[in-house]
Amino acid sequence: MKALILVGGYGTRLRPLTLSVPKPLVDFCNKPILLHQLEALVKAGVDHVILAVSYMSELLEREMRVQEERLGIRISLSHEKEPLGTAGPLALARELLNIDNEPFFVLNSDVICDFPFKDLLQFHSNHGKEGTIVVTRVEEPSKYGVVVFEADSGRIHRFVEKPQVFVSNKINAGIYIFNPSMLSRIQLRPTSIEKEIFPVMAEEGQLYTMELQGFWMDIGQPKDFLTGMCMYLQSLRQHAPERLRTGPGFLGNVLVDPTAQIGENCTIGPNVTIGAGVVVEDGVRIKRCTVMKGARVRSHSWLESCIVGWSSSVGQWDVIVNDELYLNGANVLPHKSINEAADHHVAAGGGKTSASLFIQTRLTPKLCQREKDGQRGGGKKKKEEAKENKN
């Protein structure tokens, strides 16, 4: 059985994490987002996965060669020369998807849930039509495009974009299964499957829906990334509690890589993931955070509601981080406080960054360049300012 994963986006909402790796390879709960999906597909019997790629495809290909051998499946890359939307990639991969005339899965690369692929395949086989989409319930349907369908059969009647009056509270979850016959509906051009293909299929009675049980989150932006992390950890609590760290100093749901080092007198949790090779020194408090591989959190610091990227360093004492702070290869120096009044979208990759710049400052490549230019020409600038003041 086959599956197509749409991984061609630039991941701009998750920058700076996606400046150095494509979004599917960003660690989510201590493994790449894409690996969560691949492992779930393999459990459902998928033996051939096609990735619709564009951005940083070389990195993806290198990693997929490793996973191909580890998982014992075939992984093919379908390269987009231009953005093809959410339907065009199916046309581009038509020959691969059409080989054996079997149904195939399609999913967005930034979706995380319990992935009910086996149930989805069974439901799809039972109704026998061209397509099935997974829907999930939301609290505020007016913010989304909703799906209107028959509760008993699952047959979709129509889609309503951001309804002002209640018509449904179910939205498209970005997980599908199709018969190969639906590929004839899609031309090789930029196409929206949600706006151009699904409405026609629904009108012809060829599109059904299965409601997702359990959690679901699109983790394509930082605040949802953290919310999805909390949901995933709660799912582990229910289905695989042995994977969570327990003992003195650990509160609630905490996932810690075996290679991470945790110091004495720390309080970790609830809702924390700590990645491979992370060092957490003595007396640290971490709550509702993900700390990615290779990071170092120095003694007596406090982290809350933040994403600490690869190989970042947080300094000693009173480093208080509220709201969302996204560090990637950056250093926050000792005795610095970053609070929720600050703008915490920090675009730092691989270098050391002055901690003072993290306070009420939005770092961009242009701003960082201005800072470097200012340092180079600092002496000349000071002489000119002194001359002006004298005059």
Stockholm file with secondary structure:
# STOCKHOLM 1.0

chainA/1-391         MKALILVGGYGTRLRPLTLSVPKPLVDFCNKPILLHQLEALVKAGVDHVILAVSYMSELLEREMRVQEERLGIRISLSHEKEPLGTAGPLALARELLNIDNEPFFVLNSDVICDFPFKDLLQFHSNHGKEGTIVVTRVEEPSKYGVVVFEADSGRIHRFVEKPQVFVSNKINAGIYIFNPSMLSRIQLRPTSIEKEIFPVMAEEGQLYTMELQGFWMDIGQPKDFLTGMCMYLQSLRQHAPERLRTGPGFLGNVLVDPTAQIGENCTIGPNVTIGAGVVVEDGVRIKRCTVMKGARVRSHSWLESCIVGWSSSVGQWDVIVNDELYLNGANVLPHKSINEAADHHVAAGGGKTSASLFIQTRLTPKLCQREKDGQRGGGKKKKEEAKENKN
#=GR chainA/1-391 SS CEEEEECCSCCGGGTTGGGTSCGGGSEETTEEHHHHHHHHHHHTTCCEEEEEECTTHHHHHHHHHHHHHHHTCEEEEEECSSCCBTTHHHHHTHHHHTSSCCCEEEEETTEEECCCHHHHHHHHHHHCSSEEEEEEECSCGGGSEEEEECTTTCBEEEEEESCSSCSCCEEEEEEEEECGGGGGGCCSSSBCIIIIIHHHHHHTTCEEEEECCSCEEECSSHHHHHHHHHHHHHHHHHHCGGGSCCSTTBCSSEEECTTCEECTTCEECSSEEECTTCEECTTCEEEEEEECTTCEECTTCEEEEEEECTTCEECSSCCEECSCCEESSCEECTTCEECTTSCCCCCCCSSCCCGGGGSSCCCCHHHHHHHHHHHHTHHHHHHHHHHHHHC
#=GC SS_cons         CEEEEECCSCCGGGTTGGGTSCGGGSEETTEEHHHHHHHHHHHTTCCEEEEEECTTHHHHHHHHHHHHHHHTCEEEEEECSSCCBTTHHHHHTHHHHTSSCCCEEEEETTEEECCCHHHHHHHHHHHCSSEEEEEEECSCGGGSEEEEECTTTCBEEEEEESCSSCSCCEEEEEEEEECGGGGGGCCSSSBCIIIIIHHHHHHTTCEEEEECCSCEEECSSHHHHHHHHHHHHHHHHHHCGGGSCCSTTBCSSEEECTTCEECTTCEECSSEEECTTCEECTTCEEEEEEECTTCEECTTCEEEEEEECTTCEECSSCCEECSCCEESSCEECTTCEECTTSCCCCCCCSSCCCGGGGSSCCCCHHHHHHHHHHHHTHHHHHHHHHHHHHC
//
